[in-house]
Amino acid sequence: MGAILTYFARMILPSLLGALLWTVTRSCRSRRLEKSGYVAGPYREGALLLFFMFLSGLLWLTLTPPDLGHFLRTGQWLFLPGVPFQGGINLIPVVESWRLFLFYLEKGMWSAILINFPGNIVMFIPIGLFAGLLSDKPRWWKGTLWAFALSFFIETTQLFVARGTDVDDLILNTIGGLVGHGLFLLLRRSVPGFVNGCARNRKGSV
């Protein structure tokens, strides 16, 4: 559990940068909407704020070099900066992850199990959720595609920051996007006013 909390703590500062980005782009986004005859209500702006914050934290968590903390403490890198393929590559689905799962299970490494397996699903649930909330015409495949595209970008970029690139992460992240759309459907059924408030609205309709 301590490792999981550490991950959340590492996302706090980058998420504040995401909030700053949301702030400085708000007027520009408002003007673009107005030119198209739309306005964004407070629910939509709030959802966008959370999306900016989450995405900033996620990208920081997944795209910074794993030895960044060591470099900040000692001034030395454990891996050669910018040199690709230092983190390992797994392009065969399931096999390596199953071996790793059995190893973690044997050693009682429960935090590692949570982070590497359900964690990779949970981490991308917000992507599917926000895709539903912010899309004009929400569809299950949109959230799934958003999650797949973002995960593919992350896994590809990790080749150059000494992080492991794993096809199973791509699969689990994409499943997370699909689960996120399911959460969106649940919200749309239980709190339709909130979901409708997250949509773009024509001028004069709010």
Secondary structure, DSSP 4 states (H G I P E B T S, - for coil): -HHHHHHHHHHHHHHHHHHHHHHHHHHHHHHHHHHTTEE--HHHHHHHHHHHHHHHHHHHHHHS-TTHHHHHHHS--SS-TT-SS-S-EE-STTHHHHHHHHHHHHHT-HHHHHHHTHHHHHTTHHHHHHHHHH-SS--HHHHHHHHHHHHHHHHHHGGGTT--EEHHHHHHHHHHHHHHHHHHHHHHHH-HHHHHHTS-EETT--
